[in-house]
Amino acid sequence: MSYYSHGPGSSQSAALQPVRHRDRRRPVHRLAHNEPVNDLDPLLTPEGRALLEEVRDTAPADELAVATRLRREHPAELVSAALAQARLRQRAAAKFGAEDARRMFFTANGVEQSTRASVAAHRARRFAELGVTSVADLCCGIGGDAIALARAGIRVLAVDRDPLTAAAARANAEALGLAHLIEVREDDVTRTDTAGYDAVFVDPARRGGRGRIFDPEAYSPPLSWAIGAARTARLAAALKVAPGIPHEAVPDDAEAEWISDGGDVKEAVLWFGAAAAKGSVRATLLPGPRTLASRGLPDPAVRPPGRYLYEPDGAVIRAHLVAEVAEELDGGLIDETIAYITADEHRPTPYATAYEITDRLPFNAKQLKALLRERGVGTLTVKKRGSAVEPEELRRKVLPKPHGSEAVTVFLTRVAGAPSMLLGRPAG
């Protein structure tokens, strides 16, 4: 079934941006004021570390005043580098936690592309449970996965071709007290000998000069190379791929896992060897973890909307496991191409969010505006699936100002092929 939608886009900071991606030719890094920074060495000196500590909590609005003051005592390039690094650490706190982020070193690509700590920890646990004691981490970036693997007691060879990225990974291993378990090597991963390691993990670059790369063969290195490397692993292997990867691109000897954290889809992973239930798919929800595996069910039947509407987690949708959730809920679909499940009973499940439906209407903005005014609605949440209407535009049109204190969720969707609006509120 073709029901699923792509996740939200992401932007990249201008604080420290390489022109090229990791694992390619040496990039040229520049700060926001066009001051070149090609290594982290100045920040690793006693002066640099002290400066990093001093500017750690600098707010963006205060940067100019702080920079002006500090440049009286320190080189301008070092001050700019410290402020840029502080900015990156503040951004990275959401992924790595404030305690780790304030000690780590980042590039803009590293903050953007590195694995969230909770997801990396989940993957490291899977490796550890298999008895893996050593992993070759190829395209290691700034070391997010290497850190999680080392914390699980696994010895790691972390490889990346970009000198600045490799330097950040090395600095992070030292900063977090994990250098005895993480060896960082600046090299081309396609030339790395992984024969001495139990497992292989590959995280290809999935962004280019024009943004996200959707063709897996345009990854750097290509997915076909990564699959070949995974198949040579002694015990197990995992490949991190974009969550939008087509199911037909998943090899028959791999298991595909889609992972969400806090309701947001973060990535997909292809598992090989002892880690794989070959040909199967699963959705893993963090925190937890809670895992839903495919049971090979047929598509759910389409039925009229009942009292409850269930919105499956994005990982469930990406993994094409809506049928498994629908069976658990004794529900059906409101449309054969829409991943909304409807049922007559409220059955709490971690794999979907339930809403109690109060109204079902054909799509009509004027009718919706009148209904919201009549109900005294002050807060409107607009969700859509299978509709071309922009939620923010509709919200401005139908609720230009609050009419009361009621909160309503409206679903813009199709019901048996017809453009419809379903109004409701979170169940329970």
Secondary structure, 3 states (H helix, E strand, C coil): CCCCCCCCCCCCCCCCEECCCCCCCCCCEECCCCCECCCCHHHHCHHHHHHHHHCCCCCHHHHHHHHHHHCCCCCHHHHHHHHHHHHHHHHHHHHHCHHHHCCCCCCHHHHHHCCCHHHHHHHHHHHHHCCCCEEEEECCCCCHHHHHHHHCCCEEEEEECCHHHHHHHHHHHHHCCCCCCEEEEECCHHHCCCCCCCEEEECCECEECCEECCCHHHCECCHHHHHHHHHCCCCEEEEEECCCCCHHHCCCCCEEEEEEECCEEEEEEEEEECCCCCCCEEEEEECCCEEEECCCCCCCCECCCCCEEEEECHHHHHCCCHHHHHHHHCCEECCCCCCCEEECCCCCECCEEEEEEEEEEECCHHHHHHHHHHHCEEEEEEEECCCCCCHHHHHHHHCCCCCCCEEEEEEEEEECCEEEEEEEEECC
